[in-house]
Amino acid sequence: MNQSTSTLAAPQKRSISFALYLFMGAGIYALACAPAILLVERIGWSQSFFHITQMVATILCFPAAAFFLWNTRGLRFNWARCLALIACVLPGLWLVFVLYVLLNLNFSGI
């Protein structure tokens, strides 16, 4: 039932490690943008760069974490799969919220 990582084919190991690094890097960057936005707002500079790159990082983090979870199904549950599960749920909820706001945006006041 449970496979060990040594029995995985080399191309699958590469795609799994790429997905791991992508969702970890994008998730860390998206989390690091929040205090950076607060700091830049306090200084009085424009926050648009951080808002845009945070959204891109979140959009990248969600499918990379889902891809990692899909390709490691059947393996034992470890810290990386736990973080991938969190990285699927939280950015997924955030993206659903952004989609909800965009769909319910009312331009009648403009």
PEHUDA-V167241 format. One record per residue. N is the residue number from 0. PSI is psi as a letter, one per 40 degrees, with the letter a starting at -180 (999 if undefined). Layout:
# PEHUDA-V167241
N;PSI + N;PSI
This chain:
# PEHUDA-V167241
0;c + 1;h + 2;i + 3;i + 4;e + 5;d + 6;e + 7;i + 8;i + 9;d + 10;d + 11;d + 12;d + 13;d + 14;d + 15;d + 16;d + 17;d + 18;d + 19;d + 20;d + 21;d + 22;d + 23;d + 24;d + 25;d + 26;d + 27;d + 28;d + 29;d + 30;d + 31;d + 32;d + 33;d + 34;d + 35;d + 36;d + 37;d + 38;d + 39;d + 40;d + 41;d + 42;d + 43;e + 44;i + 45;h + 46;e + 47;d + 48;d + 49;d + 50;d + 51;d + 52;d + 53;d + 54;d + 55;d + 56;d + 57;d + 58;d + 59;d + 60;d + 61;d + 62;d + 63;d + 64;d + 65;d + 66;d + 67;d + 68;d + 69;d + 70;e + 71;e + 72;i + 73;e + 74;i + 75;i + 76;h + 77;a + 78;d + 79;d + 80;d + 81;d + 82;d + 83;d + 84;d + 85;d + 86;e + 87;d + 88;d + 89;d + 90;d + 91;d + 92;d + 93;d + 94;d + 95;d + 96;d + 97;d + 98;d + 99;d + 100;d + 101;d + 102;d + 103;e + 104;h + 105;h + 106;e + 107;d + 108;e + 109;999
